[in-house]
Each structure stands twice: as structure tokens, then as C-alpha cells.
Amino acid sequence: MDVFAGVHTQERVARILRRLAAHAPALVLLEGGSAFSRRQVGLFWAAAVHCRELDPPCGACAACRAVIQDTSRDLVWLRGEEGEIKVADARALRQIAWDPPAAAPRRVVLVTEAQAMNVEAQNALLKILEEPGPSTVFCVTVPHRDVLLSTVVSRAFPLTLAAASWEPAEEVAAWAASMAEFVATGGGDLLARTGGLVDAALAQEVVLEVLRAVLATMRGVPYGQLADVFTRRMDVVTVREAQVLAEDALQRLRLGVNPALTLEALAVGLWRLCA
């Protein structure tokens, strides 16, 4: 579905999740793919559980839109990509798991990049799963299930996503194209994009795409619009400066700096290097 960018490459998993939605297991484990596709499929699953249409998620109802916009009162989202998930974070889920959902049939607790959970946090999650609340289901995303305790994995319904492509997801590719136009001309629609809601996971994927283009330029095998701009406008020194800018942007995102401002700062820095 277009509103869940990246899910179109995971149709096998999406079909299974649609069938599961009416009788959701206590814990769904999503492994494989890229961090972006895992996140998007996790949100797809949350919307499927919340959606009341015949073929969920419809992507258009109030419940689906709330998940997409991250305004749902029945979606609790722990973002491991933003830093370590500690035992206190996991323990706080116990009461949430037993509270009735606000509007949806079931509350969804989504833990993206759950490898960020330390052992104590995973054990706290395990205790909750041993006595699950009647109206709350969990979903965790990880690169591979081996990063989790075997006792947690044993309670999960695991699904493996298709391997990540070298091509960025459609939404990330659109952002990269906007970034390339801005870096080359100082114009385009990039600032309009950053004027809207930009979440940290998407911003991280965009910065990683910039970094991949920089590294491809360094190797002399550029691909895509960004790398073409870098190849035409930068020398060896400025390409290395571009690498530093991209790595700094990743670090700022991990520290919780505003994603839109981070992307704008990166774009302006790259544009100056190319000017």
C-alpha cells in the first residue's frame, strides 16, 4: 500500500499479517530486510490490528491514518533506533499492557530495532509476555532473531522479510532525488518536504542514502542522482568533507536532534561544498 512506503516489497509478509490481524498473536517478530522496511511493516501490522475494514489495513480510515501519522492512542512505540531501551522502559509497559485500549480492538506495542533492549529490558518484556494483557499485542523488529534472548523468541510468531535491495525504498528515493536537486541548484522541493512531519527513522534512511552515494563516489562507481552530482561538483577533499557531514547527521539523529532540521543542515552543507 502506498501509504506504507516499502511494504510493497514485502507482499508475502503483508498477506500473512492481514490474515493474522483478526486473531493477533501476543508477539510478532519481524526480522530481515532493512531497518526502514522493518519499521514500515511494523506500522502496517499496527494499522491492520486497529483497522475495522474487511481487508485491513485500508490505509484510509481514522484508525489507519492515526497509525501513519503517529497520533494513535492505541499504538505505543519504543524506538530502539534512537538509543538503548532500558529495563525501566520495558517495565513501564506492564501497566500499559493491562489498560484497555482507547478506541481500537487491541493496543499494539511496537518495539523497532529491539536489539537496543538490554538483557534486563528483554527479561522484563518476557515477564509481561508470560502474563499478557487481554487487549494488548506486541511487535518487535530486529535484523535477526539471534540478537534477542531465546526465551523471548520462543514466544513469538516470527516472520522474515525479503532481503533489502540496494535500491532505496520509494519514499527514500524521492527524498534522495529532492536532496540531489537542492545540492545541485539550491532549489527544488526539499525545504517543502522538511516543512512537514519527518520522523527519525525516515530521516536516518535518507542520510544513509546520502552516505552510500558519497562512498560510491569515492570508489568511482557512482549510482543515482546524488552520486552524479557529487562526481560532477566535488573533488577528493570535498567528497571526504561530505562524508563527515553525513556521518555527523547520523550522529545528531541518534542523539535525538530534530530530523527535519538535521536534513536541512545536511542539504545546506552539501550545497555549499558543491557551490
C-alpha positions in Angstrom: 0.0 0.0 0.0 1.3 3.4 -1.0 0.8 4.9 2.5 3.1 2.3 4.0 6.2 3.0 1.9 8.4 0.0 1.5 5.7 -2.6 2.3 5.1 -3.3 -1.5 8.4 -5.1 -1.5 7.2 -7.4 1.4 3.9 -8.7 -0.1 4.4 -12.3 1.3 4.7 -11.0 4.8 1.9 -8.4 4.3 -0.5 -11.2 3.2 0.3 -13.2 6.3 -0.2 -10.2 8.6 -3.6 -9.4 7.0 -4.8 -12.9 7.8 -3.4 -12.7 11.3 -5.0 -9.3 12.2 -8.3 -10.6 13.4 -6.7 -13.0 15.8 -3.4 -11.3 16.5 -0.7 -13.4 18.3 0.7 -12.0 21.6 4.1 -11.2 19.9 5.0 -10.8 16.3 8.7 -10.8 15.5 9.8 -9.2 12.2 13.4 -9.9 11.1 15.4 -9.3 8.0 15.0 -6.7 5.4 16.3 -3.2 6.1 15.6 -1.1 9.2 13.3 1.1 7.1 11.3 -1.9 5.8 11.1 -3.5 9.3 9.7 -0.2 10.7 7.2 0.2 7.8 5.9 -3.4 8.1 5.6 -2.9 11.9 3.4 0.1 11.3 1.5 -1.8 8.7 0.8 -4.5 11.3 -0.3 -2.0 13.9 -2.7 -0.5 11.4 -4.0 -3.9 10.4 -4.8 -4.7 14.1 -6.5 -1.4 14.5 -8.4 -1.3 11.2 -12.0 -2.5 11.2 -12.4 -2.8 7.4 -12.7 -6.3 5.8 -9.2 -6.3 4.3 -7.1 -4.4 6.8 -5.3 -2.2 6.8 -7.3 0.0 4.4 -4.9 3.0 4.9 -7.8 5.5 4.7 -9.8 5.1 7.9 -9.3 7.1 11.0 -7.5 4.2 12.8 -5.1 3.7 9.9 -4.4 7.4 9.5 -3.7 7.7 13.2 -1.0 5.0 13.0 0.5 6.5 9.8 0.7 9.9 11.5 1.9 8.5 14.8 -1.1 10.0 16.7 -2.9 6.8 17.7 -3.6 6.5 21.4 -3.5 2.7 21.0 0.0 2.5 19.5 2.9 2.5 22.0 6.1 2.8 20.0 9.6 2.3 21.5 12.2 3.3 19.0 15.4 1.4 19.5 17.0 3.2 16.6 17.1 6.3 18.9 19.1 4.7 21.6 19.3 2.0 24.3 15.9 0.6 25.6 16.4 0.2 29.4 14.7 -2.0 31.9 12.6 0.9 33.2 11.2 1.4 29.7 10.2 -2.2 29.4 8.7 -2.3 32.9 6.5 0.7 32.1 4.8 -1.5 29.5 3.3 -3.8 32.2 0.6 -1.4 33.2 0.0 -0.3 29.6 -0.5 -3.9 28.6 -3.3 -4.3 31.1 -5.0 -0.9 30.4 -8.0 -1.2 28.0 -7.4 0.3 24.5 -8.8 3.8 23.9 -10.6 3.1 20.6 -9.0 0.2 18.7 -9.9 -3.5 19.3 -6.4 -4.1 20.7 -3.5 -1.9 21.6 -0.2 -2.5 19.8 3.2 -2.1 21.4 5.8 -1.7 18.7 9.5 -2.0 19.5 11.6 -1.1 16.4 15.2 -2.2 16.4 14.7 -4.2 19.5 18.3 -5.2 19.6 18.6 -1.9 21.5 16.9 -3.6 24.5 19.5 -4.6 27.1 19.2 -8.1 28.7 17.3 -6.7 31.7 14.8 -5.0 29.4 14.3 -8.2 27.5 13.7 -10.1 30.6 11.1 -7.5 31.8 9.4 -7.9 28.4 9.4 -11.7 28.8 7.6 -11.3 32.2 4.9 -9.3 30.5 4.5 -11.9 27.8 4.1 -14.6 30.4 1.1 -12.8 31.7 -0.2 -10.8 28.7 -3.0 -8.2 29.0 -6.2 -9.3 27.3 -6.2 -6.4 24.8 -2.6 -5.7 24.0 -0.3 -7.3 21.4 3.4 -6.8 20.9 5.6 -6.5 17.8 9.4 -6.3 17.7 11.7 -5.7 14.8 15.3 -6.9 14.6 17.9 -7.5 11.9 18.0 -11.2 13.0 16.2 -13.1 15.8 19.5 -14.2 17.3 20.0 -10.7 18.8 17.1 -11.5 21.2 17.0 -13.9 24.1 15.9 -17.3 23.0 13.1 -17.2 25.7 11.6 -14.1 24.0 11.9 -15.6 20.5 10.2 -18.8 21.7 7.1 -16.8 22.5 7.0 -15.0 19.1 5.3 -15.5 15.8 8.4 -14.9 13.6 8.3 -13.6 10.1 11.3 -13.0 7.9 11.3 -10.1 5.5 12.8 -10.2 2.0 16.4 -9.2 1.8 17.0 -5.5 1.5 17.6 -4.2 -2.1 20.5 -2.0 -3.0 17.8 0.4 -4.3 16.2 2.6 -1.6 12.6 2.3 -0.8 10.3 4.5 -2.9 9.9 7.2 -0.3 13.6 7.4 0.5 14.4 7.5 -3.2 12.1 10.5 -3.6 13.8 12.3 -0.7 17.2 11.5 -2.2 16.1 13.0 -5.5 15.0 16.1 -3.7 18.3 16.3 -1.9 20.2 15.9 -5.2 18.3 18.8 -6.8 18.9 21.0 -3.8 22.6 20.2 -3.6 22.9 20.9 -7.4 20.8 24.0 -7.6 19.9 25.3 -4.1 16.2 24.9 -5.1 13.5 22.2 -5.6 11.1 20.9 -3.1 13.4 19.8 -0.3 12.5 22.6 2.0 8.8 22.0 1.4 9.4 18.3 2.4 11.3 19.2 5.6 8.5 21.7 6.5 6.2 18.7 7.1 6.4 15.9 9.6 9.6 13.9 9.3 10.3 11.0 11.6 13.7 9.9 12.8 13.7 6.5 11.1 12.9 8.0 7.6 15.5 10.7 8.2 18.1 8.1 9.1 17.4 6.2 5.9 17.7 9.4 3.8 21.1 10.2 5.5 22.3 6.6 4.9 21.4 7.0 1.2 23.4 10.2 1.1 26.3 8.3 2.8 26.1 5.4 0.3 26.2 7.9 -2.6 29.3 9.6 -1.1 31.1 6.2 -0.6 30.1 5.2 -4.2 31.6 8.4 -5.5 34.8 7.7 -3.6 35.0 4.3 -5.2 34.5 5.8 -8.6 31.3 3.8 -9.2 28.6 6.4 -8.7 24.9 5.4 -8.9 21.9 7.6 -8.7 21.3 11.4 -8.9 23.1 12.2 -5.7 26.3 10.4 -6.7 26.1 12.0 -10.1 26.0 15.5 -8.5 28.9 14.6 -6.2 31.0 13.3 -9.1 30.5 16.4 -11.2 30.8 19.0 -8.4 33.3 17.6 -5.8 36.9 16.8 -5.7 38.7 14.3 -3.4 38.8 16.7 -0.5 35.2 17.9 -0.7 33.9 14.3 -1.1 35.6 13.5 2.2 34.0 16.6 3.8 30.7 15.3 2.5 31.3 12.0 4.3 31.9 13.9 7.5 28.7 15.9 7.1 26.6 12.7 6.5 28.2 10.9 9.5 27.6 13.9 11.7 24.0 14.0 10.6 23.6 10.3 11.6 25.1 11.1 15.0 22.7 14.0 15.5 19.7 11.8 14.7 20.9 9.2 17.2 21.1 12.0 19.8 17.5 13.0 19.2 18.1 16.2 17.2 15.0 17.3 15.1 15.0 15.1 11.9 13.8 17.9 9.6 16.4 20.4 10.9 19.1 17.7 10.5 18.2 17.0 6.9 18.1 20.7 6.1 21.5 21.3 7.7 23.0 18.3 5.8 21.5 19.6 2.5 22.8 23.1 3.0 26.2 21.8 3.9 26.4 19.6 0.8 25.2 22.5 -1.4 28.0 24.7 0.0 30.5 22.1 -0.8 29.2 21.9 -4.4 28.9 25.6 -4.9 
